[in-house]
Structure formats: C-alpha cells, structure tokens
Amino acid sequence: MQSSRGEQIKVYFGKCWRIFRNENGWKVFLSSAIITFLISCVTGADMFKGYRATRNGAFALVCACIWIGIFNSIQSVCKERDIIKREHRSGLSIFSYLNAHALFELIQCLLEAVIVTVMTLLFNSANVPSSGPIMPVAVELTVTFFVIIFSSDMLGLMISCIVKTPQTAMTVMPFVLILQLIMSGMIFELKGATEKISYLMISKWGLNAICISANVNAMAGTSGNEDYEFKAMNLLKMWGIPIGYAFVYILLGIAFLSLVDRDKR
C-alpha cells in the first residue's frame, strides 16, 4: 500500500535530518557566523548611522544571506537524482519529497537568520535603532534575514531539481550570485529592461527591507529613496515578494523534478 503524501513528508523530513546529522551539517551555522563576523569587521563604525555606510553594509549582508541560502540546498537534490528516479517509480511523491526538504530548510534558515542577526547586533549595538516601522529592529532584521536566506535556499533547491549533477550545480551557482549582485540596483543604475529584471531579484527586496528598518532616509537629510520609506506596509511588501518567489521556486522545482523519469542515464 502506497504511503500518503503526509506520511512521505514525515519520512523524508527524517531523512533530511539524518543526512544533516551524519554529514556534520552544523558547520553551516559556523560558516554563517564567520561570514557575518567578517562583514561586520569591515562595515565600519557608521553602519546604521550614516546613509552610505548603512546601504553598503546592508548590501554586504544581503549578499552573505543569499550565499548562505543557495549554498544550503544547491546540491541537495541533484546528488540524489538516481535514488529519486528509482523511488519515484516505486511510488515516491515528488511533492512530498520537495516539501520535506523545504520544511527542513525552513528551520535551518531560521537558525541561520538568528545567527546573522546576533552577529550584526553585537558589532553595531550602539547604532542600531530601537524600533522599526512594525517591531523592534532586532526582530525585523531577523525576519528580513530569514526571508532572504529562505527564498535563496528555495532558489537553490529549484536549481538542484533542474540540473543533473552536483558539478553542474556548482558551475551554475556563481552566475546566479553574480546576477543577484549586479541586478540589486545597489552597484549600477538600472533602467529599462534591466530595471524590470531587478524586480525578480531577491537582493533588491532584501536590501530595501534592511534600509527600511534602519530608516536610512532619515540619515540622508533629503527626501531619500521611496523604496526605503519608513512605513509598515512598505516593509511587509519587501518581505512578501521574496516569500512569494520562494513558493514559486518550490512549484517549479516540483514540476522539473517530476520529469526525472525521462533521464537517459
């Protein structure tokens, strides 16, 4: 008798945990702390105090979170492709398999977001404002970092469902990171088609969210940037769009991985 989707999610969630434990997955938390520590060391004393320094520091943190998220999952599916193909023919639900991964990654991303937040606050406690447009800034930053890491994780998971080998996944990864970097709107002024493409980037929304919580427009001494407007609905928008993308990535991952039986290997 074939197991239900719910039962399969439970089984594969347990498998994710065993793999994490057996392969010393805790190292990803150490990596998150080290990356944030290095960024905090170079962002300078004006982080959360000066307009330019805060935007630069926020951009560095966004890039770090995207790296952390994508690296979590970029090889998680493709390295098991032969196993998935065999088990799919025996009744494996691709929906259950990927949702088990997504649930496990959600917990991992939340812990990583807490680590990034703690490290950021440790180095910038004197300058971080006490409250943002919705909640205390410490909580808002945790949510923002989680949104960036989780949506990036789901992007990596989708890529892992599309490519067939871990080697291909690691070849694709730098191009994805570079695209997020140059299309964030931080480094280059984007117009026309490139501006439209930037709306698909996690980096754009993550950068905006941090700048909103930090209230960088108040630091600018001018009207500032409308994307950084210090309003609750504006921040919720910056959180909601990447989370929406995360669900799209999961659905696309399910669609692509469902074609695993067509592999000719």
Phi, psi and omega in degrees: 000130183285137180291151177288167179298319179298318179294322179292323177300316179298317180296313184284335172296317177298322178296319178301318180295318180295319178297315179302315182290315184289333181259020178054051182297343179301342180298336179294329178289321176296318178298319179298318180294318182293315180299314180293323178300314181297319178296317181296331180290335186250352183289337175092170185286346183269003177299130185068016179230316179251148184301303184295316181297322180291317178296317179297315179294320178297319179297318179297319179293321178297315179299319179297316181295321178295317177300312181301313183296310182296319182295332179303321194233357189300334179247000191294327181265313186297332179288346179249015190302319179296320178294316180299317180300316180293315183286331177297322179289344180259006176117006178296132174270117178299323177302313181292319181300311183286326178290329174297316177299315183298318179295318179294317180294327179301314179295316180298317181296322179297317179295320178295322178297320177297318179297313180299318180296313181300315180295320180295317181290325179301323183270344185231024186301328183288333186255340184294126179295154185287324184224147176255195182290342183240309187221179171305143185302324179302320179288317180298319179295321178299315178297316180298313180297321178297314181301316181294311183296314183293314180295324176292322177300315179292329173296315177297322179296319178298315179299320180294335176281335184274312182283163187252347181222153176300328179296318178295321179300316181287339175285322180287325188307312180300325180293322178295317180295317179296319179298317178298322183292307187283339182261012180284339184088001181276315186273315184242149174280123186257135179221156176063232184297320181295326177294321178294321179296325183299335179290347177268357185268132175298323184300322181298310184288324178294316178299315179299317183297315179296318181293328177292311180299324180281350181055054184294335179298328178290336179279335187290332181077006178229195179293338177073200183256130182295335176294337182259016183301129187282072180224146182301314182296327179294317179293319178300324177297317181293333175278319188291322183295311177297325177295321175300317177299322181301317179294322177296318179299319179297315180297318178293323177298317178298316181297315181289318183289336177295345179269010186301331181294343180278353177304137182263002181284000000 
